[in-house]
Amino acid sequence: MLEKWKNDNLSPVGLKENEDGTFTGYFFKSDGTPPITKDYESEEDFEANKEKDRIELLQLNQE
């Protein structure tokens, strides 16, 4: 099932540090709509999970 989402156009292109020390990852769609965001504990957490999260966010956004 994940294969369907593998080549979609949602890509993680931003990471912002928050005041509380956490990070917000930004996933942008090619159609110009506002980005989908997800919070992370660290930059390493974002790097380790961004591809899996991209697929999950695509699925949630399509429902």
C-alpha positions as CSV (number, residue, x, y, z in Angstrom):
1,M,0.0,0.0,0.0
2,L,2.8,2.4,0.7
3,E,4.1,2.0,-2.9
4,K,1.2,4.2,-4.1
5,W,2.5,7.2,-2.1
6,K,6.2,6.7,-2.8
7,N,6.4,9.1,-5.8
8,D,3.9,11.7,-4.8
9,N,4.9,15.3,-4.6
10,L,5.0,16.0,-0.8
11,S,8.6,16.6,0.2
12,P,10.2,17.7,3.4
13,V,11.9,20.9,2.7
14,G,12.0,22.8,6.0
15,L,12.9,22.4,9.6
16,K,12.5,25.1,12.2
17,E,13.7,25.1,15.8
18,N,11.0,26.1,18.3
19,E,11.5,28.1,21.5
20,D,11.0,25.0,23.6
21,G,13.9,23.2,21.9
22,T,11.7,21.0,19.7
23,F,11.6,21.2,15.9
24,T,8.8,21.6,13.3
25,G,9.3,19.8,10.0
26,Y,7.5,21.3,7.0
27,F,6.2,19.1,4.2
28,F,5.3,21.0,1.0
29,K,3.0,19.9,-1.8
30,S,3.7,20.9,-5.4
31,D,0.3,22.5,-5.8
32,G,1.2,25.4,-3.7
33,T,-1.2,24.7,-0.8
34,P,0.1,25.5,2.8
35,P,2.6,23.0,4.1
36,I,1.7,20.1,6.4
37,T,3.7,20.3,9.6
38,K,4.9,17.7,12.2
39,D,6.8,18.2,15.4
40,Y,10.0,16.5,16.2
41,E,12.2,16.2,19.3
42,S,15.4,16.8,17.5
43,E,17.0,17.4,14.1
44,E,18.2,13.7,14.2
45,D,14.6,12.6,14.8
46,F,13.5,14.6,11.7
47,E,16.2,13.1,9.6
48,A,15.5,9.6,10.7
49,N,11.8,9.7,10.2
50,K,11.0,12.3,7.5
51,E,10.5,9.7,4.6
52,K,8.1,7.5,6.7
53,D,6.3,10.6,8.0
54,R,6.0,12.1,4.5
55,I,4.1,8.9,3.4
56,E,1.9,8.9,6.5
57,L,1.1,12.6,6.1
58,L,0.2,12.0,2.4
59,Q,-2.2,9.3,3.3
60,L,-3.9,11.3,6.1
61,N,-4.1,14.4,3.8
62,Q,-5.8,12.4,1.0
63,E,-8.6,10.9,3.2
